[in-house]
């Protein structure tokens, strides 16, 4: 039996603590907040989309960074095993559109309560309001370790309330997103102090600031069945179809959140983003549709003739983007003006000025360098007995429960592989 100390009481930390205790180890979990799973409470708009019920191979296709690294953990502790885990501890689960798994109650708190129940059932000692300040490692060279190039091992952990001897420390402190929940980057500090590299930390799954002030007129406009395309130069780096939402700062919504995690390392000067408002129609078909509408409303002003094609809030904006007066009659609209309208409907340019901040980003993109971590055990290749799991690692995925599943899978791997 080993003394295992887990730093962080979120999704990854709770699963790691459970898995280690289930194996018979003595486990203490430290959470600096007054309650567990603070970030879990706000996921899925408070409903907690805790995983995505797809096979491992399909799951990995939704991992943006760290797909190869995640292969072992996802196959070992799949989405189906996560669902089974929660059901075994009394949580009723439902699967919704897009294979997203939620608690039947629609209460995120039930996910946290189930994790806490599971941990307590295997004897995890949970310490709330206790902040870990330092992880102490041995400086002595150990013959058994020098064979694999490791010159130190974890021996002690210091908190604001005391010191604890240990054999294993699992760091599950989260990232930088939603700092109000306690995600303030503590794990990165621990990692750097102990010799690990941290890749660039960027906002992931966040809205995009748009440069043009005209977009503010569209604030609150929700669009369904639209497509977004991001390019770096001539190369398309992201395409998706679904819902988007114009906001006071620019644009958000599911397809935009996904785009942000792919483009967050591209300088805005090299990025071009366009919105296709009618992805089901090619330009020729869309032009025919416009001609039919214009024939139907031939004695109307152009602003009134687009009422069946576009939401009212979007008409004035679109006409302004095309340089067409709202008061112009349909029967005097030129072929060139119609072509300009088709072009903008299919390729509305969005000038991105930046990403929203960590206060709004759902996840942190970047983290502990994966080449320094064993993907099967989550153990450091630099310090024996030191493990990292969850968002602190340089792994992230699209929306739909994938990121929480990464937390559960890496947490389980960290705890279950302690000998």
Protein Blocks (a to p, Z undefined) as FASTA:
>chain_A
ZZdddedjbfklmmmmmmmmmnopacddddfbfbehklmmmgghhnopabdcddfklmmm
mpmghplmmmmmmmmmgfklmmmmmmmnopacdddehhiacdfklpaklmmmmmmmmmmm
nopacdehiacfbdcddfbdcfklmmnopabdcfbdcdfkbccddfbdcddebjmeokln
opgolmmmmmmmnopacdddddehiadddfblklmmmgoiacehiacdddehjbcfbdce
ddddddfklpgdjklmmmmmmmmmgcfklpccdddfblmbcfklmmmmmmmmmmmmmmbc
fklmmmmmpcfklmmmmmmmnopafklcfklccfklmmmmmmmmmmcccddfbdcdfklm
mbdcddjdfklpcfklopafkbghiacehjlbccdddehhjmmmmmmmmmmmmmmmpZZ
